[in-house]
Each structure stands twice: as structure tokens, then as C-alpha cells.
């Protein structure tokens, strides 16, 4: 089954065609080495084309028809491996193929494909689409699944909460599971209390849509167990510690962790990796009503740890706590959680470099290797035990919001670590899930982060097993 059958978006790739036009992706040095046809080289010189990164020059044929294109990669193409994303938005409609000696066919095709994305659900006008003939040297099926996964994450995050509340997120969760023959169960509303998920219920109980815990299982029993946990806060008002208006504008993206783990699951299942996969998403809306949870409340978590609420806007770690404790009961070989958790992570590393936290040195090294291989950046931050004192509470065992405002990403990760004790390996990703400025391969809006690197790593785990 094609992953595009699920995401309901056509592939930007097409089959080999004798009528496709060439795009010559070149560096400035290539302009003087004879790699271009003479007529194309002559046109480039006449037009003053310098091959700066992202520069596009359409080239006419002998009769004035559009015959080919020149695309600049800049002098250091490795620094912008997905620069070809600009081609996906700027080339005229039709079929094209890329010729280049500077970047691999996979990087060029993936960049092109990523750049074709546009969120058009609420628009009448749809952009014209250029189609790329993928080189036979590239794995077209794997490129398709990576693009479908990224597009899924972007679509889920970009969809506003009136169409992506907890019920809608569950529908998307179930649709993905159905497409790949996975099993799904959910625990909703008051059942969260009777089945001992008090923190998920606490955060989501004020919303018109009941809170829920979504659970997907797929794969071969007896294979390596991979558990993905994603924060699914579909909108975050901040609760009674309400956010100012400016801080609430992007809070439809607070389910970015859930969107990313679903996208990662898509790649794992579509590739048929030999793993035992589980996906858990606590899906809630942090709203305000008469029954909203309050600052200074104390709740007992699923794991039995008591938590004092010092800020209702630190709700993501609460829903993750119950979900992680539940996942941890199965002692998975690898547990990955992803969440749009702290502003502190963005202050430390910016929007494009997601931090991760783990005590597993071998896992950290493997993730760096996968990150380099996939050109999918990430950076490790420490689980510094010296800050453990900051999450202690006088009235409860831990607090959800340490005072002082320092090392917020680290103290949040340390909070989560209290709920993981049996998993053989655990890693926490504090992602932004949003692209604040247009890049060649990404428009402004929801973004997939670190999942292609994680897919690369999990694929290696499955191959070794």
C-alpha cells in the first residue's frame, strides 16, 4: 500500500518519462568545467547566472520553447542538502529530472519533494505541481514513505483545533492504524480514572472533548519492542495560569509530539520493519472551565508519585507522565517520547535543532550517526542530576513547574525520567514542531523533526535483529 493512500496527498514523483526536462543542479565551479551542454552553458553566461544557492534559470530551446533549467547549489552544497526544495515550488508544471554531480540523487529528490508541500485544506486555489522523475539510483519507495510521513506530521500540526481536537486526533490515529492493519484501543473520559490515568484526566477534563489515551500495536511479537509516546495536547490555553494572547497563537501545534510519532510510525509500518511497535498518545485539550485543575493542587500519578501543580501551563509533562509509566510497565527495548514541551529548549537551541535527553551513551552515539546519515539535525542535552533538587516539592514528591526559570528543558526531562524505570533504553525529544521562517524544503508552519533520523536508527535495529 502506498503511504500516500493514507495521507491523501499525491506523490511529487512520477515514472520515468522520455519527455521530462532536465534540471542541471550546479555549483559555481561546475559552470567552468564543461559539465553542461554548450547551449545551456552559453545561456547561463549570457544571463549572468552565478549558481548561487537557490538560484533558478529557465533555459529555452532552439525554437524558444522551455527546454531545461539551471539550479544553483552554491559553493558548499553539503551545507544545504535539501536546497532543491525550492525547485518543488518554483519549477513550472510538468515532468522534470535532475542532473547533478554535487549531491546524491536521494538528497536532491528528497529536497525537491519536501519543497512541494503546501497546506491547502482551507484554500480554493491549489498550486500547480511540477513532478520529478526519480533517478534509478535512488530508492523511490523509501523516498515516498519519508515524504508521506513528513507531510502527515505537517498536516496534523497545521490543522486548527476546531478540526484537530482530541476526537479528531483519535480519528487520524485510527485511520493510520487501519491503513497498516494495526490494533487500536482507547481509554476515554472517566474511564481514565477507573483505569488509573489520573494525570491525563486531570489535564483534559475541562475540555468539551473528553481526554483520552490512544494505544496502537503493530508488528511481530518476539521482535525488538519499540514504543513511541507523543504529547497530544490539541490546544493549550495554559489553563488557569492562562497564556497571554500572543503566546496562544501557535498552540494548535502543542500536539506536535503526537503528530511526529504518528509520522514515525507510518515509516516503520510502511517499510515493514521487523519490530514490535507500540504507539501511545495522551490526547487532551488544556482548557478552562469550572472543573479545571488549579495551581497548588496535588495529584497522585499512575506510577504512584505525587505531583504538585505549581503551574497549569506545564501540563504536557503531566499527560506524558502517565503515558510513560504505562509504556514502561512493558519494559520495551527502546522507548522514545516526543513533545513540544518547553520554551527553554528553543531558547537554548533555536527552532530548528531539537534537543534530546538520554542516559544511554550507546543510544546517543547511534542517534548522532543516524542524524548525520539522514541530514536530520538533533543535539543532546544533559540529564544533569544536580538540577534534580529543583523539581522537589515540600508538599508532594515532585513539582511540575520548578521556580527560578533556569534550565527548564533539563528539569522537564528530569521530571519525565521519574516515570521511566524498566525500559532498556529511553530517549526524550523536546521538539518545536514548527518552522517559523520559510526554508527551501519547508514552508512556514508545522514541521517534522528528528523522525527521519529515528527511522534510520530503528531500521538499523530491525536489520541487526
C-alpha positions in Angstrom: 0.0 0.0 0.0 1.3 3.4 -0.9 1.7 5.8 2.1 0.0 8.5 0.0 -3.2 6.5 0.1 -3.3 7.4 3.8 -2.2 11.0 3.8 -4.5 11.8 0.8 -1.8 13.8 -1.0 -0.3 12.9 -4.4 3.3 11.9 -4.7 5.6 14.6 -6.2 7.4 11.8 -8.1 6.5 10.3 -11.4 7.6 7.4 -13.5 10.4 7.6 -16.0 9.5 9.7 -19.0 11.1 10.4 -22.3 9.5 13.9 -22.3 10.8 15.0 -18.9 13.0 18.2 -19.0 16.4 18.3 -17.3 17.3 20.5 -14.4 21.1 21.0 -14.1 21.8 21.4 -10.4 25.3 23.0 -10.4 27.8 24.7 -8.2 29.7 27.9 -9.4 32.7 25.7 -10.2 30.5 23.5 -12.5 29.9 26.4 -14.8 33.5 26.4 -16.0 34.3 22.6 -16.1 32.4 21.6 -19.2 29.7 19.5 -17.4 26.9 21.5 -19.1 25.8 21.2 -22.7 27.3 24.0 -24.7 24.0 25.8 -25.4 23.0 25.7 -21.7 26.4 27.0 -20.7 26.2 29.8 -23.2 22.7 30.8 -22.0 24.0 30.8 -18.4 26.8 33.1 -19.2 24.6 35.4 -21.2 22.1 35.6 -18.4 24.8 36.2 -15.7 23.8 33.0 -13.9 26.2 32.5 -10.9 24.8 29.3 -9.4 24.2 30.9 -6.0 22.2 28.6 -3.7 18.6 28.5 -4.8 19.0 30.5 -8.0 16.8 29.2 -10.8 17.2 30.0 -14.6 14.8 28.6 -17.2 16.6 27.7 -20.5 14.8 27.9 -23.8 15.3 25.5 -26.7 16.2 26.4 -30.3 12.6 27.3 -31.1 12.0 29.3 -27.9 10.2 26.5 -26.1 11.1 25.7 -22.5 13.8 23.1 -22.8 15.6 22.8 -19.4 16.5 24.7 -16.3 19.6 25.6 -14.3 19.6 25.5 -10.5 22.3 26.8 -8.2 23.6 24.8 -5.3 26.1 27.4 -4.1 29.7 26.8 -3.4 29.1 24.5 -0.4 26.1 22.3 -1.4 26.7 19.9 1.6 25.7 22.8 3.9 22.2 22.9 2.3 21.5 19.3 1.3 17.8 20.0 0.7 18.2 23.2 -1.3 16.4 21.5 -4.2 13.2 22.0 -2.2 12.9 25.4 -3.8 12.6 23.6 -7.2 9.4 21.9 -5.9 7.7 25.3 -5.6 9.3 27.3 -8.4 9.6 25.0 -11.4 6.8 25.3 -14.0 4.3 22.4 -14.0 5.4 19.3 -15.9 7.8 16.5 -15.6 11.5 17.1 -14.7 14.6 15.2 -13.8 17.7 16.5 -12.0 21.2 16.1 -13.3 24.0 16.9 -10.8 27.4 15.7 -9.7 27.3 17.7 -6.4 24.6 15.9 -4.4 23.2 12.4 -4.4 20.1 11.5 -6.2 18.4 10.8 -2.9 19.2 14.2 -1.4 18.1 16.0 -4.5 14.8 14.1 -4.8 14.0 14.3 -1.1 14.7 18.0 -1.0 12.5 18.5 -4.1 9.7 16.5 -2.6 9.8 18.3 0.7 9.6 21.6 -1.0 6.4 20.7 -2.8 4.4 20.7 0.4 1.6 23.3 0.8 -1.2 23.3 3.4 -4.3 23.9 1.2 -7.1 22.3 3.2 -8.9 25.6 3.6 -8.0 27.2 0.2 -9.8 27.0 -3.1 -6.8 27.6 -5.3 -4.3 24.7 -5.4 -0.7 25.4 -6.6 0.5 23.9 -9.9 2.7 21.0 -9.3 5.9 20.0 -11.0 6.7 16.3 -11.0 10.1 14.8 -10.6 11.3 11.7 -12.3 13.4 10.0 -9.6 16.8 8.6 -10.6 17.1 4.8 -10.8 19.9 5.1 -8.3 17.5 6.3 -5.6 15.1 4.2 -3.5 11.8 5.8 -4.8 9.7 3.8 -2.4 11.7 4.9 0.7 11.6 8.5 -0.5 7.8 8.3 -0.9 7.4 7.0 2.7 9.7 9.6 4.1 7.8 12.4 2.3 4.4 10.9 3.3 5.5 10.9 6.9 6.7 14.5 6.9 3.5 15.6 5.1 1.4 13.8 7.7 3.2 15.5 10.6 2.9 18.9 8.9 -0.8 18.4 8.0 -1.8 17.3 11.6 0.1 20.2 13.2 -1.2 22.8 10.7 -4.9 21.8 11.1 -6.6 24.1 13.6 -8.0 22.7 16.8 -11.6 23.1 15.7 -10.8 20.3 13.2 -8.0 18.6 15.3 -9.3 18.2 18.8 -8.8 15.0 20.8 -11.7 13.3 18.9 -10.2 14.3 15.5 -6.7 13.2 16.6 -8.1 9.8 17.6 -9.7 9.6 14.2 -6.4 10.2 12.5 -4.7 7.7 14.8 -7.3 5.1 13.9 -7.1 5.8 10.2 -3.3 5.3 10.2 -3.7 2.0 12.2 -6.4 0.8 9.8 -4.2 1.5 6.7 -1.4 -0.7 8.1 -3.5 -3.3 9.9 -2.5 -2.3 13.4 -4.7 -2.8 16.5 -6.0 0.2 18.4 -7.7 0.8 21.7 -8.6 4.0 23.6 -9.5 4.9 27.1 -11.8 7.9 27.3 -13.1 10.3 29.9 -14.0 8.9 33.3 -12.6 5.5 32.3 -9.1 7.2 32.7 -9.8 7.4 36.4 -11.1 3.9 36.8 -8.1 2.5 34.9 -5.6 4.7 36.8 -4.5 7.5 34.4 -5.3 10.4 36.8 -2.9 13.0 35.3 -4.2 12.6 31.8 -7.8 13.0 33.1 -6.8 16.0 35.2 -5.3 18.0 32.4 -8.1 17.3 29.9 -11.2 17.2 32.0 -12.1 20.9 31.4 -12.5 20.5 27.7 -15.7 19.9 25.8 -14.0 16.9 24.2 -13.1 14.2 26.7 -9.4 13.4 27.3 -8.2 10.0 26.1 -5.3 7.7 25.9 -4.7 6.2 22.4 -2.9 2.9 22.1 -1.7 1.3 18.8 0.1 -2.0 18.4 1.7 -3.4 15.2 4.4 -5.9 14.2 5.8 -9.2 15.2 5.6 -10.4 18.8 9.1 -11.5 19.9 10.9 -8.8 17.8 12.6 -5.8 19.3 10.0 -3.8 21.2 9.8 -0.1 20.1 7.4 2.2 22.0 6.7 5.7 20.8 4.9 8.2 23.1 3.7 11.5 21.8 2.3 14.5 23.6 -1.2 15.1 22.2 -2.2 18.4 23.7 -4.5 19.6 20.9 -4.7 23.1 22.3 -3.1 24.7 25.3 -4.7 27.8 26.8 -2.3 27.5 29.7 -5.3 26.5 31.9 -6.0 28.8 34.9 -2.4 30.1 34.5 -3.6 31.4 31.2 -1.2 32.3 28.4 -1.2 35.8 27.0 -2.8 36.1 23.6 0.5 36.2 21.7 1.7 33.0 23.3 -1.6 31.2 22.5 -1.5 31.9 18.7 0.6 28.7 17.9 -0.9 26.4 20.5 -2.6 24.3 17.9 0.9 22.9 17.4 1.0 21.6 21.0 0.1 18.1 19.7 3.3 18.2 17.6 4.8 15.3 19.6 1.8 13.1 18.7 2.0 14.2 15.0 5.7 13.3 14.9 5.4 9.9 16.5 2.5 9.0 14.2 4.6 10.1 11.2 7.5 7.9 12.5 5.1 5.0 12.9 4.0 5.5 9.3 7.5 5.0 8.1 8.2 1.9 10.3 4.9 0.2 9.3 5.2 1.2 5.6 8.7 -0.2 5.4 7.5 -3.4 7.1 10.4 -3.3 9.7 10.7 -6.4 11.8 9.9 -4.8 15.2 7.1 -5.0 17.8 5.8 -1.4 17.6 3.6 0.4 20.1 2.4 4.0 19.9 0.8 5.8 22.9 -0.7 9.3 22.6 -2.4 11.0 25.5 -4.9 13.3 23.6 -6.3 16.2 25.6 -7.1 19.9 25.4 -5.9 22.1 28.2 -9.0 24.3 28.6 -10.6 26.5 31.3 -13.9 25.8 33.0 -15.3 25.3 36.5 -13.6 21.9 36.8 -10.2 22.9 35.5 -7.3 21.8 37.7 -5.7 24.6 39.8 -2.3 25.8 40.9 -1.3 24.1 44.2 -3.4 21.0 43.5 -1.7 17.8 44.3 -2.4 14.6 42.3 -1.1 11.0 42.5 0.1 9.8 39.2 -0.3 6.3 37.7 3.2 5.4 39.0 2.1 6.5 42.5 4.4 9.5 42.5 2.6 12.6 43.9 2.8 15.8 41.8 2.2 19.3 43.0 0.8 21.6 40.3 2.7 24.9 40.5 1.7 26.0 37.0 -1.2 24.7 35.0 0.7 25.7 31.8 3.2 22.9 32.5 0.6 20.3 31.5 2.5 18.3 28.8 4.8 16.6 31.3 1.7 15.6 33.3 0.0 13.7 30.5 3.3 12.2 29.4 4.0 11.0 32.9 1.0 8.7 33.0 1.6 7.5 29.4 5.3 6.9 30.0 4.6 5.0 33.2 2.1 2.8 31.3 4.5 2.2 28.5 7.3 1.4 30.9 5.3 -1.4 32.5 6.1 -3.5 29.4 9.8 -2.8 29.7 10.3 -2.0 26.0 13.8 -2.4 24.3 13.6 1.3 23.2 11.1 3.9 24.3 11.0 7.3 22.5 8.9 10.2 23.6 8.4 13.4 21.6 6.8 16.6 22.9 6.5 20.3 22.2 7.4 20.6 25.9 9.4 23.7 26.8 10.3 27.2 25.5 13.6 26.7 27.3 14.6 24.2 24.6 14.0 26.9 21.9 16.0 29.5 23.9 18.9 27.0 24.1 19.0 25.6 20.6 16.5 27.6 18.5 13.6 26.2 16.5 15.5 24.0 14.0 17.7 22.0 16.3 15.7 19.7 18.6 17.4 18.6 21.8 17.2 15.0 23.1 17.9 13.6 26.5 19.1 10.0 27.4 21.4 8.3 29.8 22.2 5.6 27.2 25.6 6.5 25.8 25.4 3.9 23.0 22.0 5.1 22.0 23.2 8.7 21.9 26.1 7.8 19.6 23.8 5.8 17.4 21.3 8.7 17.1 24.1 11.1 16.2 25.2 8.7 13.4 21.6 8.4 12.2 21.2 12.2 12.3 24.3 12.7 10.1 23.2 10.0 7.7 19.7 11.4 7.3 20.7 15.1 7.4 18.1 15.4 10.2 19.6 17.5 13.0 19.4 17.0 16.7 21.6 17.8 19.7 22.0 16.1 23.1 21.4 18.0 26.3 22.3 16.5 29.7 20.1 14.9 32.3 22.1 16.8 34.9 21.4 15.3 38.3 22.4 18.5 40.1 19.1 20.0 39.0 17.1 17.2 40.5 16.7 19.3 43.6 14.7 21.9 41.6 11.8 19.6 40.9 11.3 18.6 44.6 8.3 19.9 46.4 7.7 20.4 50.1 4.1 19.2 49.9 4.4 16.4 47.3 7.2 14.3 45.9 7.8 16.4 42.8 6.5 19.7 41.3 5.5 20.1 37.7 6.9 23.7 37.5 10.2 24.5 39.3 10.7 28.1 40.2 13.6 30.2 39.0 13.1 29.9 35.3 16.5 28.3 34.6 17.4 25.0 32.8 13.7 24.4 32.0 14.3 21.8 29.3 16.5 19.8 31.6 14.2 19.9 34.6 11.3 18.9 32.4 13.3 15.9 31.2 14.3 15.0 34.8 10.6 15.1 35.7 9.8 12.6 32.9 12.7 10.4 34.0 10.9 9.7 37.3 8.3 7.7 35.3 10.7 5.5 33.4 12.5 2.7 35.3 12.0 -0.5 33.3 12.6 0.5 29.7 16.0 -0.8 28.5 16.7 2.4 26.6 14.8 5.7 26.8 15.2 9.0 24.9 13.1 12.2 25.3 12.9 14.7 22.4 11.8 18.3 23.2 10.8 19.5 19.7 9.4 22.8 18.4 7.2 21.2 15.7 7.1 24.4 13.7 9.1 26.2 11.0 8.9 29.9 11.9 10.6 31.1 8.6 10.5 29.7 5.1 13.3 27.4 4.2 13.9 25.8 0.8 12.4 22.5 1.9 9.9 23.8 4.4 7.2 26.5 4.3 6.2 28.4 7.5 4.1 26.0 9.5 4.0 22.6 11.2 7.2 20.6 10.8 8.5 17.1 11.3 11.7 17.0 13.5 14.1 14.2 14.1 11.8 11.4 12.8 13.8 10.6 9.7 16.9 10.1 11.8 14.9 8.0 14.3 13.5 5.9 11.4 17.1 5.4 10.1 18.1 4.2 13.6 15.1 1.9 14.0 15.7 0.5 10.6 19.2 -0.4 11.6 17.9 -2.0 14.8 15.5 -4.2 12.8 18.2 -5.2 10.3 20.6 -6.3 13.0 17.9 -8.3 14.8 
